Amino acid sequence: MTDSKKQDKHQERQQKLKEKVDAHVESSQIEKGIFQVITGNGKGKSTSGFGVVTRCVGHGKKAAVVQFIKGMWECGERNLLEKSGVPFAVMKTGFTWETQNRETDTQAAQEAWQQAKKWLADDAIDVVLLDELTYMVTYEYIDLDEVLTAIANRPSMQSVIVTGRAAHRKLTDLADTVSEVRNVKHAFDNGIKALEGFDY
């Protein structure tokens, strides 16, 4: 096949693809905030959520972050985003398998959740990241139905991201977008220490 024919074939395929994409874009005209769940056993769920927060701020919009589980860790994203005016509510008990105290963990989760509810009712905030919220639901530190109600009743143009493993089916059913991060290989499993600036 000559180069000219290859180009013609390529152009024909790309034109068909363009027409399909254009038609899909044309039919997708609903304007509303997006509820996304990022779940699964792989690395990168929180990182993905923070990427959306950064994108939001980069467009001059407002975002807020609630961090469950990892509150005691140094957090590069928090260091950067707080300087850009992003408010954080941090559950400061750290990893639940280290604290091993259901009462104090529940209290800390509830305190963070109360702030989350305020942000979920604030139409001045464009994106709310509820990082690692799935664990709080699994451990029953926070009531699932209360979470579903707060997210469902948020301002119409506010977007919400929930991250964490084993997202409850009711959360994924409510979500507009669900991404599952699959673990293929992880440095930690091979004895490699978490690296500042890369892992946190």
N, C-alpha and C positions, 0 to 999 in steps of 0.2 A: 504494500500500500504506500502510495506517495505521501510526502509530508503534507501536501495540499489536501489530500483526502482525509488524512488523520485529523487535520485542523477542522475540516468540515464536519466530521463525525463528532469531534469534541464539542464544537460549537452547537451542534444539534442537541447533544445530550444536555449541555449546560442551559440551553434555552428552555428545554422541557422542565428542567429542575427549577429554573427561575420562575416559570409560569406557575408551577406547583407551589413554590414558596410564596409568591406574590398573592395567589388566591387564598392561601392560609392566613397571611397577614391581613388581607382585606376582610376576612370573615371573623377575625379576632379583634373586636372593637370594644369589648366591655372594659370600662375603666374602673378599677377598684384596687385596694391594697391586696397584696399577696400574702397568703399564709403558707410558709414553707417549713417542712420538717426535714432535717438532715440527720439520718440515723445510720445504723449498721456498725459492724465491728472494726472497720478500718480507721486509719489515722486521717485526720483532716477535716472533721466535722466542724469543730470550733473555728478552725482557720478559715473555712469557707464562709461561715457566718460573719466573722470579722471582716472578710473581704467585702461583703455586701454593706456592712456598716461603713467601711472606708469609702466605698463607691458613693454611698448616700451623702456622706460629708463632703466628698469631692465635688458634688453637684450643688453644694450650698444648702443642703437640707439637714434636718435634725434627726439624730439617732440617740438611743439610750440602750444601755447594756446591763443585764442582770447576770452575774456569774454565780452559779451553784457549783459545788464540789471543789473547784480549783482556787478558791479565794485566797489561800495562804501562799500560793506560788507567785514569784515575780512574773509579771505578764508584760511582754514587750508591746502587745497591742494596746493594753491599758495605758502604759507609759506614753505612747504616742497619741492615742485618741483623746485622752483627758486633756492634753494640751490644745486639742482642737475643739474643746468645749463639749465633748461627749460625756454625759453623766454616767457613772457606774454605781450599781448596788452590788455589793460583794458579800457572799455568805462566807464568813471568815473562819469557819471551823475547819476548813481543809477537807481532805479525803475522809469519807465516812468510815472506811475500813481502818483508818488510823485513830479516829476519835472514839469509835465503838460506844458511843453514848447516844441512844435514841432520843432521849429527852432534849439534850442540848442541841443535837442536830436538827430536830423538828422545830425547835424554837428559832434557830438561826435561819432555817429554810423559810419559816413563816414570815420572819422579818424582811427577808429579801423579797418574798412573794408580795407582801403588802405594798412595797415600793413598785414592784412590777405592775400591780393592778392600777396604781395611779398613772403610770406611763401608758398603760393599755387603754386608759380613758381620756388621754390628752391628745386632742386633735392637732396640736402643734408639733408632735413628734411623728416623723415620717416612717421610721424603722425602729422596732424594738427587737433586740436579740435576747432570747432567754436561753443562755448557754448552759447545757447539761441539765435542763429541766426534766428530761425523761426519767432520770434517776430519782428525783424527788417524788414523782408520781408512782414509780415502781415501789419505792420504800414506804409510800403512803404518808410522807411528810406533808404533802400538799394534796388536797382533794382534786381528783381528776375532773369531776363535773364543774367545780369552781374554775378550773383552768379553761375548760372548754367554753364556759359561759363568758368569761372575760375576753377570750380571743374572738369569739363569735360576735360579741357586742362592741368591739372596738370601733373607733372612727372608721368610716368607710374607705378612706384613702390611706390608712395606716397599714404598713406591712409588718409581719411578725415572722421571726425565724426561731424555731425550737431545735436545739441540737441534743444529741445523746444517744446512747445505745438503746435498743429494745423499745422504741417508741410504741406507746399503746395504740392499739388498732383504732380507737376512737379519735386519737390525734391525727393519724394518717388519713382517716376517712374525712375529717373536717378540712384537712389541708388542700390547698390548690396545687401545690408542687411537693412531691416527696422524692428525696434523693437518698439512695442507700449506698454508703461507702463500704466497699468490700475489702477485707484484709487479705492481701496476697503474700506480703512479706513485711516484717517490721524489725527495725534495727534492735529494739529492746529485747526481742526474743533471742537474739544472738549475743546478748550481753553488752550491747553498746549503750553507754550512758546518755540520758537526755541532754541535748546540747542547747545552751543559751543562744538565742537568736535564730534558732531553727525549730526547736521543739516547744519553746516557751518564750 
